[in-house]
Amino acid sequence: MEGNSELLNKARQVTGQVSHAVLGKEREIREVFLTFLAGGHVLLNDIPGVGKTTLALALSKAMALEFGRVQFTPDVMPSDLTGFSVFHREDSQFVYHPGSVFCNLLLADEINRTSQKTQSALLEVMQEGRVTVDGVTREVPKPFLVIATQNPSGSSGTQILPDSQMDRFMTGLSIGYPAFDDELELVLTTGSDSRLDEVSCVMSQEELIEAQHEVQDVFLKETVARYLVQLVRATRESQYLELGASPRAAIALSSMAKACAWFDGRNYVTPSDVAEQLPYVLSHRIRLNSAAKIEKRDPRKILEDILNATARPPIGIRR
């Protein structure tokens, strides 16, 4: 592979370190980290208590990222995120107090419990990488990454995120319950030192940014790009979907496929990279219609059917 092999080795060490704290979730850890390599944000759909906060803390520790957390409730205001200015009578001037988004890795916990106005304030920062308060625009630190969590739809005090907001998250996934042996180990080691103590810093903020730049340079062959677009467009024609994936989803899928290729040691994207990332990028973006609900089809099964019905191009890196 062309590029910095030492950087790739450090990137792989990050997922290994996080696995010390979050047991048995290597696939999910890899996916969250790939999203960061692609420069995107993650939406976790899970019940409380499965390790979402531990995952975020472990990632921040492994990469020396400044960590921030907001527990979203109905009374959280946009200014809690973006910051606010307070008038100091002694100096006869306004002094700005930064909000919680001024960090490298923000855990936005239970985002579907707060108001849509506050949700929009966060999503604007995610999209723009800056905030504007009292006419002054301020850049948030780089890298700026968000892990947002939401409780299952219908849980007490929750409301469904609008489709336009769901579309801002590059990937969506669930950590889920641990396997029996992993849960047993958690129970047996309760009361001992925190598993986060086993996580070491193996990658710097600057190295993460460098890795993100290398991911952007991964080659995407036109035939593979056509395959990617065909998959995305097929969701708009599915008999089971009321809402298909947007062009933003196609761009996100391209970025994730590049991150997948880079992490696997290649400087070109294969159809398998696209297929692997499809459910993570599209599942939270599509909306089922009544036919799908009647037949009890879930988004991943529908996407699997689309994958099976779409011919893959031959593997190769030249045009």
N, C-alpha and C positions, 0 to 999 in steps of 0.2 A: 504493500500500500504506500502511495505517495503521502507525505505528511510527516508529522511528528510522532514517531512510534512511542517515545517516552510519554507524550501527552495522552495517547490512547491507553497506555498501561495505567496511568494515574486515573483515568476515567473509569476503567474497569475496577480499579481498587475502591473507588467510591461506592459502587454497588455492593462490593464485598464487605466493606466496613458497615454499611447500613444494615446488612443482613445479620450482623451481630446483635442489633437492637430489635429488629422486626423479624421474627422467626418464620421460616417457611413461606415467605412471600417474595421470592427472588424474581418471579415474573412481573409482579406489580411494581417492585422497586425499580427494576430495569425500565419499565414503561414510564414511570414518573421521571426518571433521570433522562431518558431519551427526549421527553418533552422539554426538559430544561436545555438540553443540547440543541434542540430545534428552536429555542428562544420563545417557547410558549408557556401557557399556564394550564393547570390541571384542575379538573372537577372530580371530586371523590363522592360517590353516592353510597353512603353506608349508614348503618346504625351506630349509635355511640359505643365507644369502648373497644374498638377493634384495632387500635394502634395508629390512628391517623396523626395524632399529635406527636407520637414517638417517631413516626416516619419523617415528619417535617423537621423535628429537632435533630435527628440523626443525619439527615442530608445537610442541614446547615452546619453541623459540627464537622462533617467529613470534608467540607469545602470552605470552611472559615467564613461562612456567610452570616451577616448580621440578621438575627431572627426577630420577627415581630408576630404578634398574634392579636386578633380581634375576635372576641366572642360576640357574635351578632345576636342582638335582641331587638324587639320592636322600637326601643328608645335610642338605639345607636343612630347618631346623626352623621350626615356627610362630612361635617367639619371634624368629627372624630378621626376620620381617615385622612382628609386633605390638610388639616391644620386650620388655624384661625389666628387673627390678629387681636391683640389686647392693647387698649390705650393706657400708656403709663403717664400719669399726671406729672410725675417728677421730671420726666424728659420731654413732656408735651409731644409725644410721638407714639405711633402704633408699633408694637413689637410682635413679630410673627412667632408662633409656637407650632413647630412641625407636628403633623399628624402621624398616625401609625403606619402609613404607607412608606415612610422614609426608612426603609430597611432593604435588605437584599432578598430575603425570603419571608413572605407574609403568609401566615396561616389564617385564612378567612373562615372561621369555624361557624357552621350552620348558617350559611349565607341566605338560605330560604326562610329564615325566621325574621329578617329585618325588612324594612320598607323598600319599595322599588326605587325610591329616590336615593337611598343609601347604596343599594346595589349598583345603581347607575354611576354613582360617584366612583366606586371601586373599579368598575369595568372601564370607565374613561381613563383612569390611571393605567390600567393594564394595556389599553390600546395605545395611548399616547406617550406613556413613560414620563409624564409630568403633570403637575397640578397648577391651577391658577386660582389664587386667593387675593381678593381686593385688587384685581387688575395686574398682579405680579405673577409671572409664570416661573415655576421652580422645577428643575429636573429631579426626578427620584434617583437614588443610587443605581449604578449598574454593576452587576446584573440585577434586574428586578424580576422576581419570580413569585407567582401566587399559587398556593394550593388552597382551593376553596372546597369546603365540604358542605353537603346538604343531607338532611335527614330524609328518609323515604317519604314519598308523596303521601299525604294523608296523615302524617304524624302530627301530634298536637302542636299547634302554634306555627305551622308551616304554610307556605304558599308556593305555588308552582312558579319557577323562574320563566320569564318570557322567552320565546324562541330566539329573539334577537340577542338576548344576554347569554343564553346557552351557546350560541354560535361563536362567542368570543373565546371560549375555552378550547384550546387546541386538542386536548384529549379528555375523555371521561371514562372512569373505570371504578371498580369497587375492590376494596381490600378483602372483605369477606371474613368469615370466621376462620380461625386457624385449624389445621389438622389436629387430630387427637394427640399425637405425640408432642407436637409443638405446644399445645395448650397445657399438656401435662408438665412439660418442662417449665413453663411459666409459673404454674402453681407450685412446683417443687422448689423453685428458686425465689419465691416471694419472701421479702424481708432481707435478701442479700443486696449487695451493691447494685445500683441501677445498671441496666444493660447499656444505657447511653455512655457509661464510663468506659465501655469496651470499644467505643467508636473513636478512631484517631483521625486527625486531619491529614488527608493525603493529596489534596488539590487546593490551589489557591483561587481566589476570585478572578485574578488575571488569567490564570490557566483555563478556567471555565469559559471566559470570554474568547480566548484564543481557540478553544475547542469549538465553540459556536461558529466562529469564522471558518474553520476548516469544514464543518458540516455544510455550510452554505456553498462551499466550492465542490461538493460531491457532484459527479456528473450524472445527469438524468437524460438518458437516451430518448429520442423522440418517440420511438415505438412504445417504450415503457410509459412515457407521458400520455400517449394516446390510450393505452390500457387503463391508466389511472383515471382519465377523464371519462372513459366509457363506464367505469364502475360508478363514479359519482353521478353521472347522468342517468344511469339505470335506476337509481333510487327515485328519480322524479317520474319514472314511468311505471313503478311497481304498483300492482293492483292492491297492495296492502298498506300503502303509505299515503297519508293525506298531505304530508310535507316532505319533500326530498331534500337532499343536501345542497348547500349553496356553493357558489364559486369560491367563497372563502374556505369552505371545507376542502375543496380540491387543492388549494394552495397549502392548507395545513397538512393534508395527506402527503403532498410532495415533500414538505419539510420533515415530516416524521419518517418518511421512507429514506431520506438522505441521512438522518440521524441514525436510523437502524443500520444502514449500510456502513457508515463510518464506525459505529461501535463494533461491528462485526469484522472490521479490518479491511473494508473495501472503499475505493474512491469512486464507485459507480453504483447506481441503484439497479436492483433486479426486480422482476415481477413479484418474487416472493416477499421482498421488503414491503411492497405496496399491499399485498394481500394480508401480510401479518399485521400491518398497522390499520387496515380498514375498519375493523370493529371498534377500535379505541378512538378513532377520529370521528366516525360517523354515528355511532350508536346514540349519543346524546343529542344529535342534531336532527334526527328524523322523527316524524310524528306518525303514529299508527292511525289507521282509519278504523271504522266500525267492523269491516270484514276481518281485519287482523285480530281485533279484540274478540270477536265471536269465535274465531278459529284458534284463539289463544296462542297467537304467534308473537314472539318477542323480537326486538330489533336485531339481535345478533343472529337469530335463525334466518331472518329475511335477508340480511347481508350475506350470510353464508350461501343462501340460494343464489344470490346475485353473482357471487364469486364463482360458483359452480357453473353458472350459465354463460359466463364471459370467458372467451378464449384467451389464454395467456400467450403473449409474444415469445419468441425464442430468446434465450439468454445470450447476451453479447453486449459489448460496450462501444462498438463503433457504429457510426450512423449508416 
